[in-house]
């Protein structure tokens, strides 16, 4: 019998399945592309906060199932097992199972609706070092150079998922926006 879901698993993951916040942990050529894109953003006056780069598959597993269970997207008994993560999702009571999952979602700081309407992936580009979660902010309109050096006027939008001008600039660097997950950019856009 494993340890029931809940805040214990946030602490466990911080010790056994860490996320990286370092761009240097990304895979090439994505790493070089991200560095160039972030430089262009900062040169234009944007503030860039990096949340996650490379992610452990065990952490991705905990993210995925805690998110789905906490938001009633599945029953705790539906969660698959993972070797090396001895978690018990099903507490024998739906309310307690959901509460344990909610503690994990909160502890991990996962994006939930409306910021993200998609469960964290089990096979994320983060695991292979080909994704980055970052928050990009500025005031008004900035001029960001795309990869070819052309300046593009980019107005700030509070909902980054709707800022197609910013997405298009990122794509010139090979850094593509997932349009239903506010902080997520990757090699593929997934």
DOLOPA-584740 format. One record per residue: residue number from 0; residue in one letter; x, y, z of N, C-alpha, C in turn. Coordinates in steps of 0.05 Angstrom, whole numbers. Atoms other than C-alpha are relative to their C-alpha. Example, Ala and Ser with C-alpha at 12.3 -4.5 7.8 and 13.67 -1.06 7.14 Angstrom:
2
[0 'A' [18 -24 0] [246 -90 156] [18 24 0]]
[1 'S' [-16 -24 -1] [273 -21 143] [-15 22 14]]
This chain:
190
[0 'X' [17 -24 0] [0 0 0] [18 25 0]]
[1 'X' [-16 -24 2] [29 67 -21] [-10 22 19]]
[2 'X' [7 -24 -16] [26 135 12] [-22 15 -15]]
[3 'X' [23 -14 12] [-40 171 0] [8 27 -12]]
[4 'X' [-5 -26 13] [-41 231 -47] [-4 23 20]]
[5 'X' [2 -23 -18] [-33 299 -13] [26 15 -1]]
[6 'X' [-23 -18 0] [19 351 5] [27 -15 4]]
[7 'X' [-24 16 -2] [70 296 23] [14 -3 -26]]
[8 'X' [-11 5 26] [80 284 -51] [13 24 -13]]
[9 'X' [-13 -24 10] [98 356 -65] [28 1 11]]
[10 'X' [-26 1 -13] [155 351 -15] [17 -23 -11]]
[11 'X' [-14 23 11] [174 282 -42] [11 8 -28]]
[12 'X' [-8 -7 27] [177 309 -114] [23 21 1]]
[13 'X' [-21 -20 -2] [220 368 -92] [27 -13 7]]
[14 'X' [-25 14 -7] [271 318 -66] [8 -22 -20]]
[15 'X' [-5 23 17] [264 261 -117] [-6 3 -29]]
[16 'X' [9 -4 28] [235 290 -181] [-2 30 -6]]
[17 'X' [-1 -29 2] [257 362 -187] [-5 10 -28]]
[18 'X' [2 -16 25] [239 412 -241] [25 16 -2]]
[19 'X' [-21 -19 4] [294 453 -271] [-12 27 -8]]
[20 'X' [7 -27 9] [288 528 -280] [22 12 -18]]
[21 'X' [-23 -9 15] [352 533 -320] [-3 -5 -30]]
[22 'X' [1 3 30] [351 546 -395] [23 -18 -9]]
[23 'X' [-23 16 7] [419 511 -396] [-6 -30 1]]
[24 'X' [8 28 -1] [383 445 -381] [-16 -9 -24]]
[25 'X' [15 7 24] [344 448 -446] [17 -14 -20]]
[26 'X' [-14 14 22] [362 405 -506] [6 19 -23]]
[27 'X' [-6 -15 24] [396 434 -567] [-16 -11 -23]]
[28 'X' [-5 -29 3] [378 468 -612] [-20 18 14]]
[29 'X' [21 -16 -13] [318 489 -571] [12 19 21]]
[30 'X' [-12 -17 -21] [363 516 -515] [11 26 -13]]
[31 'X' [-11 -24 13] [399 564 -563] [-22 18 -10]]
[32 'X' [23 -16 10] [333 586 -594] [-14 15 23]]
[33 'X' [14 -13 -23] [301 600 -526] [17 23 11]]
[34 'X' [-17 -21 -9] [362 640 -504] [-2 25 -18]]
[35 'X' [2 -23 19] [358 683 -567] [-27 14 2]]
[36 'X' [26 -11 -3] [283 693 -559] [-2 17 26]]
[37 'X' [1 -14 -25] [289 713 -486] [17 26 -1]]
[38 'X' [-17 -24 3] [346 761 -503] [-15 22 -16]]
[39 'X' [16 -19 16] [302 794 -557] [-22 13 16]]
[40 'X' [22 -11 -17] [245 801 -507] [11 20 20]]
[41 'X' [-11 -18 -21] [289 831 -453] [12 25 -13]]
[42 'X' [-10 -23 14] [324 877 -503] [-22 20 -7]]
[43 'X' [23 -17 7] [254 903 -521] [-13 12 25]]
[44 'X' [11 -11 -24] [238 917 -448] [-19 -19 15]]
[45 'X' [17 19 -13] [199 855 -429] [14 -13 25]]
[46 'X' [-10 15 -23] [207 819 -362] [-7 -29 -5]]
[47 'X' [4 28 5] [215 744 -369] [6 -16 26]]
[48 'X' [-4 16 -24] [205 698 -309] [-3 -29 -9]]
[49 'X' [0 28 7] [223 625 -320] [-10 -17 23]]
[50 'X' [12 18 -21] [181 574 -282] [12 -28 -2]]
[51 'X' [-8 28 4] [202 507 -312] [13 -3 -27]]
[52 'X' [-11 8 26] [248 480 -365] [-2 -31 -1]]
[53 'X' [1 30 2] [266 405 -359] [-15 -11 25]]
[54 'X' [17 12 -21] [219 362 -318] [4 -30 1]]
[55 'X' [-1 29 -4] [225 292 -288] [-26 -13 -9]]
[56 'X' [24 14 8] [177 241 -316] [-18 -7 24]]
[57 'X' [15 6 -25] [157 224 -244] [-16 25 9]]
[58 'X' [14 -25 -7] [139 297 -231] [-23 4 -19]]
[59 'X' [21 -3 20] [99 299 -296] [-23 -19 7]]
[60 'X' [21 19 -8] [61 237 -272] [-16 11 23]]
[61 'X' [14 -11 -23] [44 270 -206] [-17 24 -8]]
[62 'X' [15 -23 10] [23 334 -241] [-26 -9 -15]]
[63 'X' [22 9 18] [-21 297 -292] [-24 -10 17]]
[64 'X' [23 13 -14] [-62 254 -244] [-11 18 21]]
[65 'X' [12 -17 -21] [-69 305 -188] [-18 21 -13]]
[66 'X' [16 -20 15] [-95 357 -239] [-27 -13 -8]]
[67 'X' [24 13 10] [-145 308 -269] [-19 -8 22]]
[68 'X' [16 8 -22] [-170 281 -203] [-12 24 14]]
[69 'X' [9 -24 -14] [-175 350 -170] [-22 15 -15]]
[70 'X' [20 -14 17] [-217 377 -228] [-22 -18 -9]]
[71 'X' [21 19 7] [-263 316 -232] [1 -8 -30]]
[72 'X' [-3 9 28] [-235 297 -301] [2 -31 -1]]
[73 'X' [0 30 -2] [-228 225 -276] [-3 -7 30]]
[74 'X' [1 10 -28] [-237 183 -214] [28 -7 9]]
[75 'X' [-26 8 -11] [-178 169 -169] [7 -29 -7]]
[76 'X' [-5 28 7] [-186 95 -185] [9 -3 -29]]
[77 'X' [-9 2 28] [-172 111 -259] [30 5 -3]]
[78 'X' [-29 -8 2] [-101 136 -245] [17 -25 -4]]
[79 'X' [-18 22 5] [-48 91 -273] [23 0 21]]
[80 'X' [-23 2 -18] [11 66 -231] [25 7 -15]]
[81 'X' [-26 -6 12] [82 88 -243] [22 -13 18]]
[82 'X' [-22 12 -15] [144 49 -222] [17 22 12]]
[83 'X' [-16 -19 -13] [183 88 -171] [-16 22 14]]
[84 'X' [17 -20 -13] [124 130 -147] [-23 -16 14]]
[85 'X' [18 17 -15] [87 91 -93] [-23 17 13]]
[86 'X' [22 -17 -10] [26 137 -88] [-26 -15 -2]]
[87 'X' [27 11 -1] [-45 116 -70] [-19 23 -6]]
[88 'X' [18 -22 8] [-92 162 -109] [-27 -4 12]]
[89 'X' [27 6 -9] [-155 127 -86] [0 -4 31]]
[90 'X' [1 1 -29] [-168 141 -12] [-24 -16 10]]
[91 'X' [24 15 -8] [-231 98 -13] [-24 17 3]]
[92 'X' [22 -19 -3] [-274 160 -13] [6 23 -20]]
[93 'X' [-4 -19 21] [-283 207 -72] [8 28 10]]
[94 'X' [-6 -27 -11] [-282 271 -30] [29 1 11]]
[95 'X' [-27 1 -11] [-218 251 6] [21 -3 -22]]
[96 'X' [-19 4 23] [-184 229 -59] [3 27 -14]]
[97 'X' [-1 -26 14] [-202 296 -91] [15 20 18]]
[98 'X' [-14 -18 -18] [-177 334 -29] [30 -4 -2]]
[99 'X' [-28 6 2] [-110 299 -33] [12 10 -26]]
[100 'X' [-9 -9 26] [-104 315 -107] [1 31 0]]
[101 'X' [1 -29 -1] [-124 388 -94] [24 11 16]]
[102 'X' [-24 -8 -16] [-68 394 -41] [25 -1 -18]]
[103 'X' [-23 3 17] [-19 371 -94] [0 22 -22]]
[104 'X' [3 -20 21] [-45 418 -149] [8 27 12]]
[105 'X' [-6 -25 -13] [-40 476 -100] [30 1 7]]
[106 'X' [-29 1 -8] [29 455 -74] [19 2 -23]]
[107 'X' [-17 -2 24] [57 447 -144] [-4 26 -15]]
[108 'X' [6 -25 14] [26 513 -166] [-8 -5 -29]]
[109 'X' [9 6 27] [-6 481 -227] [-20 20 -11]]
[110 'X' [19 -18 14] [-43 524 -277] [-26 -16 -4]]
[111 'X' [26 12 3] [-117 508 -274] [-18 19 -16]]
[112 'X' [17 -18 14] [-176 537 -313] [-4 26 16]]
[113 'X' [-2 -5 29] [-178 591 -338] [28 1 -11]]
[114 'X' [-28 -2 11] [-101 594 -343] [7 -24 -17]]
[115 'X' [-5 24 16] [-98 523 -369] [-24 -19 1]]
[116 'X' [23 18 2] [-154 478 -393] [9 -28 -7]]
[117 'X' [-11 26 8] [-108 419 -407] [17 -11 22]]
[118 'X' [-16 14 -21] [-80 368 -359] [29 0 -7]]
[119 'X' [-28 3 6] [-5 369 -353] [6 -27 -13]]
[120 'X' [-4 25 16] [20 317 -402] [19 -20 14]]
[121 'X' [-17 22 -10] [50 250 -383] [26 -2 -17]]
[122 'X' [-22 1 19] [96 255 -444] [7 28 -10]]
[123 'X' [-5 -28 6] [111 329 -442] [27 5 -14]]
[124 'X' [-26 -9 11] [164 364 -483] [19 9 22]]
[125 'X' [-18 -7 -23] [190 386 -415] [18 -23 7]]
[126 'X' [-16 23 -8] [214 315 -402] [24 -3 -18]]
[127 'X' [-23 2 19] [258 316 -464] [16 25 -3]]
[128 'X' [-15 -25 1] [282 387 -451] [-7 17 -24]]
[129 'X' [8 -15 24] [243 417 -509] [-25 17 6]]
[130 'X' [22 -18 -8] [194 461 -470] [9 18 23]]
[131 'X' [-5 -19 -22] [195 521 -424] [-26 13 9]]
[132 'X' [23 -15 -11] [142 552 -379] [12 26 9]]
[133 'X' [-10 -27 -8] [154 627 -373] [-23 20 -2]]
[134 'X' [19 -22 -1] [114 689 -357] [15 24 -11]]
[135 'X' [-11 -23 14] [128 748 -403] [-18 24 4]]
[136 'X' [16 -23 -5] [104 817 -382] [14 26 -9]]
[137 'X' [-9 -26 7] [112 889 -404] [-24 19 1]]
[138 'X' [21 -20 1] [72 954 -408] [-2 11 -28]]
[139 'X' [5 -13 25] [41 982 -471] [8 -18 -24]]
[140 'X' [-10 15 24] [73 962 -538] [30 2 -1]]
[141 'X' [-29 1 2] [145 940 -546] [7 -9 -29]]
[142 'X' [-9 9 27] [186 928 -609] [21 -22 5]]
[143 'X' [-17 23 -4] [215 858 -608] [11 -9 -27]]
[144 'X' [-12 9 25] [264 835 -661] [-5 -30 -3]]
[145 'X' [4 29 6] [245 769 -694] [28 -11 -7]]
[146 'X' [-26 13 5] [300 719 -712] [15 12 -23]]
[147 'X' [-13 -12 23] [314 755 -778] [9 29 6]]
[148 'X' [-8 -27 -7] [325 821 -741] [-21 21 -5]]
[149 'X' [21 -19 6] [260 854 -763] [-15 7 26]]
[150 'X' [15 -9 -24] [227 895 -707] [-30 -3 -4]]
[151 'X' [29 5 1] [155 875 -693] [-12 14 25]]
[152 'X' [14 -13 -22] [109 919 -651] [-19 -20 13]]
[153 'X' [15 20 -14] [79 874 -598] [-15 14 24]]
[154 'X' [16 -12 -23] [22 902 -554] [-3 -21 22]]
[155 'X' [4 18 -22] [15 873 -485] [-29 -9 1]]
[156 'X' [26 11 -4] [-45 828 -474] [1 -16 26]]
[157 'X' [0 14 -25] [-62 803 -405] [-3 -31 -4]]
[158 'X' [3 28 7] [-82 736 -436] [20 -7 -22]]
[159 'X' [-21 7 19] [-18 712 -469] [-9 -20 -21]]
[160 'X' [10 20 19] [-56 656 -503] [-13 14 -25]]
[161 'X' [12 -15 22] [-90 710 -546] [19 18 -15]]
[162 'X' [-19 -19 12] [-27 748 -564] [15 -13 -24]]
[163 'X' [-11 13 24] [-15 720 -634] [24 14 -11]]
[164 'X' [-24 -14 10] [35 774 -651] [25 -10 15]]
[165 'X' [-22 11 -16] [79 750 -594] [6 -28 -8]]
[166 'X' [-4 28 8] [68 677 -614] [16 -1 -27]]
[167 'X' [-13 0 27] [90 694 -686] [30 7 3]]
[168 'X' [-28 -7 -5] [154 727 -661] [15 -24 11]]
[169 'X' [-12 23 -12] [170 667 -617] [5 -22 -21]]
[170 'X' [-2 21 20] [158 619 -675] [23 4 -19]]
[171 'X' [-23 -4 17] [212 653 -716] [26 -10 13]]
[172 'X' [-23 11 -15] [261 629 -662] [-3 -30 4]]
[173 'X' [5 28 -5] [231 559 -662] [-10 -5 28]]
[174 'X' [12 2 -27] [197 573 -595] [-30 5 -4]]
[175 'X' [28 -1 8] [123 558 -606] [-18 -1 25]]
[176 'X' [19 -3 -22] [65 576 -560] [-22 -21 -1]]
[177 'X' [23 17 -4] [15 525 -534] [-22 19 8]]
[178 'X' [19 -21 -3] [-47 568 -539] [-22 -4 21]]
[179 'X' [20 4 -22] [-87 538 -481] [14 -5 26]]
[180 'X' [-15 3 -25] [-33 538 -428] [19 24 2]]
[181 'X' [-13 -26 -1] [-10 608 -409] [30 0 0]]
[182 'X' [-29 -3 -1] [63 596 -391] [15 -17 -20]]
[183 'X' [-14 22 15] [79 539 -440] [8 8 -28]]
[184 'X' [-11 -3 27] [124 547 -501] [17 -25 -5]]
[185 'X' [-16 24 5] [159 489 -536] [10 0 -29]]
[186 'X' [-10 5 27] [194 463 -598] [-22 -5 -20]]
[187 'X' [22 8 18] [129 437 -626] [-26 16 4]]
[188 'X' [25 -14 -6] [76 482 -594] [-19 -18 16]]
[189 'X' [17 18 -17] [50 423 -552] [14 -5 26]]
